Amino acid sequence: MKIKRAIKCFCSLLLFTTTCVKAQQQPIIVTTVSIGELRYLPLNSAPATTLSLNESNVSPQTPGFIRQIRVRVGDLVKQGEPLAELDCTINLSLQKQATASLRSAQAKLDLAERQIRRTKTLRAERNISEETLNQREADVEIARAELNQATAALEKREYDVRQCRINAPFTGLVLERLAAEGEWITPGQAVVQLMDTRHLEVSAQIPLNLIDSLMQAEMPELLIAGKRYRLRLRRLLPVVDRRGRNREARLDFSDNSALPGSSGRLEWHASDFHLPADILVQREGELGVMLEQNGIVRFHPLPHALEGLPAVVELPVESRVILYGRQKVVDGDAVQVTGQEPDKR
């Protein structure tokens, strides 16, 4: 009886084992989709601001009373247009004085040159000493030096007269009047604050993990209040911000430009195709995707993938990625592809 009972138990165990093996050999039901349907070019973005390359407090080069300020806040001025005028009475008087000094120096030089010519004639006739000739030559050089000095002094006074009119150093927008008519003003004391409206660029703070993507981007854009402006990367500053772990990028406008001081988002598409983060699975410490190849599962690792982030993929577009069932299959499993998820009821 014991032997028969043992044989019966053995047969039951053998039948159970065979049933399990058969169950394990049955293909797992999965659904797949091609890489071409899943991959996409991610849209990256970073905060950005439009900056003016020139924002200056314009001041005179000569002191004087402000006679007139010819611009108001909000005015657009062109390069060279007058912003303000100083009372130029003193400078004009000094200019006249310098002009008179120049004429006097010119007359002295003319006299010295006539004297040297006469002296050379007398010296040739031996009617004058060598010492007298040397003195006349020295007088010519002194007169010529005085003329050069007077010429420089007149140029300085003419420059001061021109500085009585304070002109715009560049085309721009008047942001603020910093002085008033009737005030005495000195060099370095600002009259008007002027912002350049033509020479603009964009500053953006780029996370370190997006630097390479931005450098390879074909057409970054600045998005402000629903309007887009095309940009081109000019420079990535070789400095990392210690707080935000970012690098500053400077970009130029390709055509139309935004208003100075306006803020928005710098956007650009990555140059490499990515897969969504939720498609990835982890096997033996590596992240990758489960592929179906002729009914067999193949795990394809993605070395640079990070958990929770889209991953760069370089697989052929026709490769089939397992969607439903990807978490329960392992490399080498047999699978049966179906067009829809099986009923779980």
Backbone hydrogen bonds in HBPLUS format (Angstrom, degrees):
<---DONOR---> <-ACCEPTOR-->    atom                        ^
c    i                          cat <-CA-CA->   ^        H-A-AA   ^      H-
h    n   atom  resd res      DA  || num        DHA   H-A  angle D-A-AA Bond
n    s   type  num  typ     dist DA aas  dist angle  dist       angle   num
A0005-ARG N   A0001-MET O   2.94 MM   4  6.12 153.5  2.01 143.7 151.7     1
A0006-ALA N   A0002-LYS O   2.95 MM   4  6.14 150.4  2.04 142.4 149.8     2
A0007-ILE N   A0003-ILE O   2.91 MM   4  6.18 157.2  1.96 150.7 157.1     3
A0008-LYS N   A0004-LYS O   2.97 MM   4  6.13 154.5  2.04 144.2 151.0     4
A0009-CYS N   A0005-ARG O   3.03 MM   4  6.28 152.1  2.11 142.8 149.9     5
A0010-PHE N   A0006-ALA O   2.92 MM   4  6.16 155.3  1.98 147.1 154.1     6
A0011-CYS N   A0007-ILE O   3.03 MM   4  6.24 158.2  2.08 148.1 153.4     7
A0012-SER N   A0008-LYS O   3.07 MM   4  6.28 153.6  2.14 142.7 149.8     8
A0013-LEU N   A0009-CYS O   2.96 MM   4  6.20 156.1  2.01 148.3 154.5     9
A0014-LEU N   A0010-PHE O   2.91 MM   4  6.13 159.0  1.95 149.7 155.7    10
A0015-LEU N   A0011-CYS O   2.92 MM   4  6.09 155.6  1.98 145.6 152.1    11
A0016-PHE N   A0012-SER O   2.99 MM   4  6.21 153.8  2.06 144.0 151.0    12
A0017-THR N   A0013-LEU O   2.92 MM   4  6.14 160.5  1.95 151.4 156.5    13
A0018-THR N   A0014-LEU O   2.97 MM   4  6.14 160.7  2.01 147.0 152.2    14
A0019-THR N   A0015-LEU O   3.02 MM   4  6.18 155.4  2.08 142.5 149.3    15
A0020-CYS N   A0016-PHE O   2.99 MM   4  6.26 153.9  2.06 147.5 154.1    16
A0021-VAL N   A0017-THR O   2.93 MM   4  6.20 160.7  1.96 152.3 157.4    17
A0022-LYS N   A0018-THR O   2.97 MM   4  6.18 162.9  2.00 150.0 154.5    18
A0023-ALA N   A0019-THR O   2.92 MM   4  6.14 150.0  2.01 141.1 150.1    19
A0024-GLN N   A0020-CYS O   2.81 MM   4  6.10 150.7  1.89 148.4 156.5    20
A0025-GLN N   A0021-VAL O   2.93 MM   4  6.17 139.6  2.10 143.5 154.9    21
A0026-GLN N   A0023-ALA O   3.29 MM   3  5.38 152.5  2.37  98.6 106.6    22
A0028-ILE N   A0334-ALA O   3.04 MM 306  6.42 164.3  2.06 135.8 134.8    23
A0336-GLN N   A0028-ILE O   2.66 MM 308  5.70 160.9  1.70 142.2 143.7    24
A0030-VAL N   A0336-GLN O   2.92 MM 306  6.07 160.0  1.96 152.4 153.3    25
A0338-THR N   A0030-VAL O   2.85 MM 308  6.13 156.7  1.90 166.3 174.2    26
A0031-THR N   A0324-TYR O   3.30 MM 293  5.17 151.4  2.38 131.1 134.8    27
A0323-LEU N   A0031-THR O   2.80 MM 292  5.56 165.8  1.82 146.4 151.4    28
A0033-VAL N   A0321-VAL O   2.93 MM 288  5.36 142.7  2.07 140.5 152.2    29
A0321-VAL N   A0033-VAL O   2.73 MM 288  5.36 171.0  1.74 159.8 156.7    30
A0037-GLU N   A0034-SER O   3.08 MM   3  5.44 140.7  2.24 105.4 115.5    31
A0035-ILE N   A0319-SER O   2.78 MM 284  5.53 140.2  1.94 155.5 166.1    32
A0038-LEU N   A0035-ILE O   2.99 MM   3  5.16 134.0  2.21 102.7 115.9    33
A0039-ARG N   A0035-ILE O   2.88 MM   4  5.88 169.1  1.89 172.5 171.8    34
A0036-GLY N   A0317-VAL O   2.96 MM 281  4.31 156.8  2.02 133.6 126.0    35
A0040-TYR N   A0274-HIS O   3.03 MM 234  5.47 144.3  2.17 140.5 151.5    36
A0274-HIS N   A0040-TYR O   2.80 MM 234  5.47 162.4  1.83 153.8 159.1    37
A0270-ALA N   A0042-PRO O   2.93 MM 228  5.56 162.2  1.96 160.7 166.7    38
A0044-ASN N   A0268-TRP O   2.81 MM 224  5.42 161.0  1.84 166.9 162.6    39
A0268-TRP N   A0044-ASN O   3.02 MM 224  5.42 153.4  2.09 142.7 147.5    40
A0046-ALA N   A0266-LEU O   2.89 MM 220  5.16 136.2  2.09 137.8 150.1    41
A0266-LEU N   A0046-ALA O   2.71 MM 220  5.16 170.3  1.72 169.3 166.9    42
A0205-GLN N   A0047-PRO O   3.34 MM 158  6.20 149.8  2.44 161.0 169.6    43
A0048-ALA N   A0264-GLY O   3.06 MM 216  5.45 160.0  2.10 137.9 135.5    44
A0264-GLY N   A0048-ALA O   2.94 MM 216  5.45 163.4  1.97 153.1 155.1    45
A0049-THR N   A0203-SER O   2.86 MM 154  5.36 151.3  1.94 148.7 158.1    46
A0203-SER N   A0049-THR O   2.87 MM 154  5.36 166.8  1.88 159.3 161.7    47
A0050-THR N   A0262-SER O   2.89 MM 212  5.46 162.0  1.93 156.9 162.9    48
A0261-GLY N   A0050-THR O   2.76 MM 211  5.11 155.2  1.82 131.6 138.1    49
A0051-LEU N   A0201-GLU O   2.73 MM 150  5.44 178.7  1.73 176.8 177.0    50
A0201-GLU N   A0051-LEU O   2.98 MM 150  5.44 155.7  2.04 151.7 158.0    51
A0053-LEU N   A0199-HIS O   2.94 MM 146  5.76 171.5  1.95 165.1 162.3    52
A0196-ASP N   A0054-ASN O   2.75 MM 142  5.14 173.1  1.76 165.0 162.5    53
A0056-SER N   A0194-LEU O   2.81 MM 138  5.34 141.5  1.95 162.4 163.6    54
A0194-LEU N   A0056-SER O   2.76 MM 138  5.34 167.1  1.77 166.1 167.8    55
A0058-VAL N   A0192-VAL O   2.75 MM 134  5.37 150.5  1.84 176.2 171.2    56
A0191-VAL N   A0058-VAL O   2.75 MM 133  5.87 172.7  1.75 161.6 159.3    57
A0064-GLY N   A0185-ILE O   3.00 MM 121  5.58 149.3  2.09 153.6 160.4    58
A0185-ILE N   A0064-GLY O   2.85 MM 121  5.58 170.5  1.86 150.5 152.6    59
A0087-ASP N   A0065-PHE O   2.75 MM  22  5.41 156.4  1.80 155.5 163.6    60
A0066-ILE N   A0183-GLU O   2.78 MM 117  5.52 156.6  1.84 155.4 162.6    61
A0182-GLY N   A0066-ILE O   2.68 MM 116  5.02 161.0  1.72 140.4 147.2    62
A0067-ARG N   A0085-GLU O   2.78 MM  18  5.61 143.2  1.91 139.3 151.1    63
A0068-GLN N   A0085-GLU O   3.12 MM  17  5.19 159.1  2.17 143.6 143.8    64
A0085-GLU N   A0068-GLN O   2.73 MM  17  5.19 156.2  1.78 156.5 161.9    65
A0070-ARG N   A0083-LEU O   2.75 MM  13  5.26 145.1  1.87 132.6 143.2    66
A0075-ASP N   A0072-ARG O   3.07 MM   3  5.74 160.4  2.11 143.3 143.7    67
A0074-GLY N   A0174-VAL O   2.81 MM 100  5.25 170.5  1.82 146.0 149.4    68
A0174-VAL N   A0075-ASP O   2.91 MM  99  5.41 164.3  1.94 158.1 163.4    69
A0077-VAL N   A0172-GLY O   2.94 MM  95  5.63 163.1  1.97 161.5 166.8    70
A0172-GLY N   A0077-VAL O   2.96 MM  95  5.63 150.9  2.05 149.6 158.9    71
A0081-GLU N   A0078-LYS O   3.08 MM   3  5.65 166.3  2.09 136.9 139.1    72
A0080-GLY N   A0168-ALA O   2.84 MM  88  5.01 167.5  1.85 140.3 144.7    73
A0168-ALA N   A0081-GLU O   2.79 MM  87  5.49 153.9  1.86 150.6 157.6    74
A0083-LEU N   A0166-ILE O   2.63 MM  83  5.56 174.5  1.63 164.9 165.6    75
A0084-ALA N   A0166-ILE O   3.31 MM  82  5.18 154.6  2.38 134.9 140.2    76
A0166-ILE N   A0084-ALA O   2.81 MM  82  5.18 160.7  1.84 149.9 155.7    77
A0086-LEU N   A0164-CYS O   2.61 MM  78  4.76 159.5  1.65 149.4 155.7    78
A0092-LEU N   A0088-CYS O   2.91 MM   4  6.01 158.3  1.96 156.5 162.3    79
A0093-SER N   A0089-THR O   3.05 MM   4  6.24 153.2  2.12 145.4 152.8    80
A0094-LEU N   A0090-ILE O   2.93 MM   4  6.23 159.5  1.97 152.8 158.4    81
A0095-GLN N   A0091-ASN O   2.91 MM   4  6.08 142.1  2.06 139.5 150.2    82
A0096-LYS N   A0092-LEU O   3.03 MM   4  6.34 153.7  2.10 145.7 151.4    83
A0097-GLN N   A0093-SER O   3.03 MM   4  6.34 156.0  2.09 147.1 153.8    84
A0098-ALA N   A0094-LEU O   2.93 MM   4  6.14 156.0  1.99 143.6 149.8    85
A0099-THR N   A0095-GLN O   2.89 MM   4  6.15 148.1  2.00 145.5 154.6    86
A0100-ALA N   A0096-LYS O   2.98 MM   4  6.28 156.2  2.04 148.5 154.0    87
A0101-SER N   A0097-GLN O   3.00 MM   4  6.29 156.3  2.06 147.6 154.4    88
A0102-LEU N   A0098-ALA O   2.99 MM   4  6.18 147.9  2.09 140.8 149.3    89
A0103-ARG N   A0099-THR O   3.06 MM   4  6.39 155.7  2.12 147.8 153.6    90
A0104-SER N   A0100-ALA O   2.95 MM   4  6.22 155.6  2.01 149.4 156.4    91
A0105-ALA N   A0101-SER O   2.94 MM   4  6.15 159.0  1.98 146.2 151.8    92
A0106-GLN N   A0102-LEU O   2.92 MM   4  6.13 152.0  1.99 146.7 154.7    93
A0107-ALA N   A0103-ARG O   2.94 MM   4  6.19 153.3  2.01 144.7 151.5    94
A0108-LYS N   A0104-SER O   2.99 MM   4  6.30 158.0  2.04 150.2 155.9    95
A0109-LEU N   A0105-ALA O   3.04 MM   4  6.25 154.3  2.11 143.8 150.6    96
A0110-ASP N   A0106-GLN O   2.95 MM   4  6.22 155.7  2.01 147.0 153.6    97
A0111-LEU N   A0107-ALA O   2.97 MM   4  6.23 161.7  2.00 152.2 156.6    98
A0112-ALA N   A0108-LYS O   2.94 MM   4  6.13 162.4  1.97 148.1 153.2    99
A0113-GLU N   A0109-LEU O   2.95 MM   4  6.13 153.6  2.02 148.8 155.4   100
A0114-ARG N   A0110-ASP O   3.04 MM   4  6.33 151.9  2.12 146.6 153.9   101
A0115-GLN N   A0111-LEU O   2.92 MM   4  6.18 157.9  1.97 151.6 158.2   102
A0116-ILE N   A0112-ALA O   2.98 MM   4  6.17 149.7  2.08 142.3 150.1   103
A0117-ARG N   A0113-GLU O   3.15 MM   4  6.32 150.8  2.23 139.0 146.3   104
A0118-ARG N   A0114-ARG O   3.07 MM   4  6.37 160.9  2.11 148.7 153.4   105
A0119-THR N   A0115-GLN O   2.86 MM   4  6.00 159.7  1.90 148.2 154.5   106
A0120-LYS N   A0116-ILE O   2.98 MM   4  6.09 155.9  2.04 143.3 148.7   107
A0121-THR N   A0117-ARG O   3.22 MM   4  6.49 150.4  2.31 142.1 149.6   108
A0122-LEU N   A0118-ARG O   3.06 MM   4  6.38 161.5  2.09 153.0 157.4   109
A0123-ARG N   A0119-THR O   2.85 MM   4  6.02 149.7  1.94 146.7 156.0   110
A0124-ALA N   A0120-LYS O   3.01 MM   4  6.17 147.8  2.12 140.0 147.6   111
A0125-GLU N   A0121-THR O   3.24 MM   4  6.58 138.3  2.42 138.1 148.8   112
A0125-GLU N   A0122-LEU O   3.13 MM   3  5.07 126.5  2.44  91.6 105.5   113
A0127-ASN N   A0122-LEU O   2.87 MM   5  5.18 169.3  1.88 155.6 152.7   114
A0126-ARG N   A0123-ARG O   3.03 MM   3  4.75 157.0  2.08  99.4 105.6   115
A0133-LEU N   A0129-SER O   3.29 MM   4  6.69 157.5  2.34 144.2 149.7   116
A0134-ASN N   A0130-GLU O   3.02 MM   4  6.32 156.5  2.07 148.6 154.8   117
A0135-GLN N   A0131-GLU O   3.01 MM   4  6.29 150.5  2.10 143.6 151.7   118
A0136-ARG N   A0132-THR O   3.01 MM   4  6.32 154.9  2.07 150.7 156.6   119
A0137-GLU N   A0133-LEU O   3.03 MM   4  6.31 153.9  2.10 149.0 156.0   120
A0138-ALA N   A0134-ASN O   2.99 MM   4  6.26 153.4  2.06 145.7 152.8   121
A0139-ASP N   A0135-GLN O   2.95 MM   4  6.24 148.8  2.05 143.7 152.6   122
A0140-VAL N   A0136-ARG O   3.11 MM   4  6.43 147.9  2.22 143.1 150.5   123
A0141-GLU N   A0137-GLU O   3.20 MM   4  6.55 159.7  2.25 147.8 152.1   124
A0142-ILE N   A0138-ALA O   2.94 MM   4  6.18 158.1  1.99 152.1 158.3   125
A0143-ALA N   A0139-ASP O   2.97 MM   4  6.11 161.2  2.01 146.5 151.6   126
A0144-ARG N   A0140-VAL O   2.90 MM   4  6.11 154.4  1.97 148.1 155.7   127
A0145-ALA N   A0141-GLU O   2.99 MM   4  6.20 154.4  2.06 144.7 151.2   128
A0146-GLU N   A0142-ILE O   2.96 MM   4  6.23 156.6  2.02 149.6 156.1   129
A0147-LEU N   A0143-ALA O   2.96 MM   4  6.18 147.2  2.07 142.5 151.3   130
A0148-ASN N   A0144-ARG O   3.04 MM   4  6.35 156.0  2.10 146.4 152.3   131
A0149-GLN N   A0145-ALA O   2.95 MM   4  6.20 154.8  2.02 146.8 154.1   132
A0150-ALA N   A0146-GLU O   2.91 MM   4  6.10 155.8  1.97 144.3 150.8   133
A0151-THR N   A0147-LEU O   2.88 MM   4  6.09 149.9  1.98 146.8 155.2   134
A0152-ALA N   A0148-ASN O   3.03 MM   4  6.28 158.0  2.08 146.6 151.7   135
A0153-ALA N   A0149-GLN O   3.00 MM   4  6.23 154.2  2.07 145.1 152.5   136
A0154-LEU N   A0150-ALA O   2.98 MM   4  6.19 152.6  2.06 144.0 150.8   137
A0155-GLU N   A0151-THR O   2.99 MM   4  6.26 158.4  2.04 147.9 153.9   138
A0156-LYS N   A0152-ALA O   3.02 MM   4  6.28 151.6  2.10 144.9 152.3   139
A0157-ARG N   A0153-ALA O   3.05 MM   4  6.36 156.4  2.11 145.3 151.2   140
A0158-GLU N   A0154-LEU O   2.86 MM   4  6.10 156.3  1.92 154.0 160.7   141
A0159-TYR N   A0155-GLU O   2.95 MM   4  6.12 150.4  2.04 141.8 149.9   142
A0160-ASP N   A0156-LYS O   2.99 MM   4  6.30 154.8  2.06 147.0 153.5   143
A0161-VAL N   A0157-ARG O   3.04 MM   4  6.30 149.9  2.14 143.5 151.2   144
A0162-ARG N   A0158-GLU O   3.06 MM   4  6.36 156.9  2.12 145.7 151.4   145
A0163-GLN N   A0159-TYR O   2.99 MM   4  6.28 141.5  2.15 144.1 155.4   146
A0164-CYS N   A0161-VAL O   3.10 MM   3  5.40 160.4  2.14 107.2 113.2   147
A0165-ARG N   A0162-ARG O   3.25 MM   3  6.04 167.7  2.27 116.8 120.5   148
A0173-LEU N   A0195-MET O   2.73 MM  22  5.16 150.9  1.81 147.2 153.7   149
A0195-MET N   A0173-LEU O   2.90 MM  22  5.16 164.9  1.92 145.4 150.2   150
A0175-LEU N   A0193-GLN O   2.84 MM  18  5.43 159.1  1.88 152.4 157.7   151
A0193-GLN N   A0176-GLU O   2.80 MM  17  5.06 165.7  1.82 153.2 155.8   152
A0178-LEU N   A0191-VAL O   2.69 MM  13  4.85 154.2  1.75 132.1 137.5   153
A0183-GLU N   A0180-ALA O   3.27 MM   3  5.94 161.3  2.30 136.9 138.4   154
A0189-GLN N   A0186-THR O   3.02 MM   3  5.64 161.4  2.06 141.8 144.6   155
A0202-VAL N   A0251-LEU O   2.78 MM  49  5.01 166.0  1.80 150.9 155.7   156
A0251-LEU N   A0202-VAL O   2.91 MM  49  5.01 155.9  1.97 141.2 148.9   157
A0204-ALA N   A0249-ALA O   2.99 MM  45  5.21 155.5  2.05 147.5 153.6   158
A0249-ALA N   A0204-ALA O   2.80 MM  45  5.21 163.8  1.83 155.9 161.5   159
A0206-ILE N   A0247-ARG O   2.88 MM  41  5.28 172.6  1.89 151.8 151.0   160
A0247-ARG N   A0206-ILE O   2.93 MM  41  5.28 154.8  1.99 141.3 147.8   161
A0210-LEU N   A0207-PRO O   2.98 MM   3  5.53 161.2  2.01 118.4 124.6   162
A0211-ILE N   A0208-LEU O   3.35 MM   3  5.40 169.5  2.37 107.2 110.2   163
A0214-LEU N   A0210-LEU O   3.04 MM   4  6.29 157.1  2.09 153.1 158.3   164
A0215-MET N   A0211-ILE O   3.04 MM   4  6.31 159.0  2.08 154.2 160.2   165
A0216-GLN N   A0212-ASP O   3.16 MM   4  6.35 138.2  2.34 142.9 152.8   166
A0217-ALA N   A0214-LEU O   3.13 MM   3  5.01 150.1  2.23  98.1 107.2   167
A0231-LEU N   A0220-PRO O   3.01 MM  11  5.53 156.6  2.07 161.3 153.8   168
A0221-GLU N   A0267-GLU O   2.83 MM  46  5.29 163.0  1.86 157.9 163.7   169
A0267-GLU N   A0221-GLU O   2.78 MM  46  5.29 168.3  1.79 160.7 164.9   170
A0222-LEU N   A0229-TYR O   2.83 MM   7  5.03 158.8  1.87 143.0 149.8   171
A0229-TYR N   A0222-LEU O   2.90 MM   7  5.03 142.4  2.04 135.6 147.5   172
A0223-LEU N   A0265-ARG O   2.82 MM  42  5.23 171.8  1.83 154.1 156.6   173
A0265-ARG N   A0223-LEU O   3.05 MM  42  5.23 158.7  2.09 142.7 148.1   174
A0224-ILE N   A0227-LYS O   2.90 MM   3  5.30 166.3  1.92 156.1 158.5   175
A0227-LYS N   A0224-ILE O   2.92 MM   3  5.30 165.6  1.94 119.8 123.4   176
A0254-SER N   A0230-ARG O   2.93 MM  24  5.51 172.4  1.94 138.1 137.2   177
A0232-ARG N   A0252-ASP O   2.89 MM  20  5.41 142.5  2.03 150.8 160.3   178
A0252-ASP N   A0232-ARG O   2.92 MM  20  5.41 155.7  1.98 161.8 158.4   179
A0234-ARG N   A0250-ARG O   2.88 MM  16  5.66 154.1  1.95 144.2 150.7   180
A0235-ARG N   A0250-ARG O   3.07 MM  15  5.24 158.8  2.12 148.0 149.5   181
A0250-ARG N   A0235-ARG O   2.80 MM  15  5.24 166.8  1.82 163.6 167.2   182
A0237-LEU N   A0248-GLU O   2.90 MM  11  5.56 161.6  1.93 171.5 176.0   183
A0241-ASP N   A0246-ASN O   2.79 MM   5  5.26 165.7  1.81 160.1 162.6   184
A0245-ARG N   A0241-ASP O   2.85 MM   4  5.10 133.9  2.07 136.5 145.6   185
A0262-SER N   A0259-LEU O   3.17 MM   3  5.74 162.8  2.20 138.2 139.2   186
A0313-VAL N   A0273-PHE O   3.03 MM  40  5.98 161.4  2.07 145.8 147.5   187
A0275-LEU N   A0311-ALA O   2.79 MM  36  5.37 146.6  1.90 145.4 155.5   188
A0311-ALA N   A0275-LEU O   3.17 MM  36  5.37 148.9  2.27 141.4 148.6   189
A0279-ILE N   A0276-PRO O   3.22 MM   3  5.72 164.5  2.24 114.5 119.2   190
A0280-LEU N   A0277-ALA O   3.36 MM   3  5.84 154.1  2.43 110.6 116.8   191
A0281-VAL N   A0288-GLY O   2.89 MM   7  5.62 160.5  1.93 152.7 159.3   192
A0288-GLY N   A0281-VAL O   2.94 MM   7  5.62 150.5  2.03 156.9 166.3   193
A0283-ARG N   A0286-GLU O   2.84 MM   3  5.33 155.9  1.90 155.1 159.2   194
A0286-GLU N   A0283-ARG O   3.00 MM   3  5.33 161.9  2.04 112.9 118.7   195
A0302-LEU N   A0287-LEU O   2.81 MM  15  5.94 173.7  1.82 149.7 147.8   196
A0289-VAL N   A0300-HIS O   2.96 MM  11  5.38 155.0  2.03 144.6 146.5   197
A0300-HIS N   A0289-VAL O   2.86 MM  11  5.38 178.5  1.86 169.2 169.2   198
A0322-ILE N   A0290-MET O   2.79 MM  32  5.55 172.4  1.80 159.1 160.4   199
A0291-LEU N   A0298-ARG O   2.77 MM   7  5.05 173.0  1.78 153.5 154.6   200
A0298-ARG N   A0291-LEU O   2.81 MM   7  5.05 156.8  1.86 147.4 151.4   201
A0292-GLU N   A0320-ARG O   3.01 MM  28  5.60 154.7  2.07 143.5 150.4   202
A0293-GLN N   A0296-ILE O   2.85 MM   3  5.24 172.0  1.85 156.8 159.2   203
A0296-ILE N   A0293-GLN O   3.12 MM   3  5.24 154.7  2.19 106.1 113.9   204
A0335-VAL N   A0295-GLY O   2.87 MM  40  5.19 162.6  1.90 140.9 144.6   205
A0297-VAL N   A0333-ASP O   2.84 MM  36  5.24 151.2  1.93 150.3 159.0   206
A0332-GLY N   A0297-VAL O   2.82 MM  35  5.08 168.7  1.83 134.2 138.1   207
A0305-ALA N   A0302-LEU O   3.08 MM   3  5.53 167.7  2.09 123.7 126.1   208
A0309-LEU N   A0306-LEU O   3.08 MM   3  5.60 159.1  2.12 139.9 138.7   209
A0319-SER N   A0316-PRO O   3.08 MM   3  5.60 165.3  2.10 117.3 122.0   210
A0326-ARG N   A0323-LEU O   3.27 MM   3  5.61 161.4  2.31 131.1 129.2   211
A0328-LYS N   A0325-GLY O   3.29 MM   3  5.66 142.9  2.44 107.0 116.0   212
A0333-ASP N   A0330-VAL O   3.12 MM   3  5.82 165.6  2.14 145.7 145.3   213
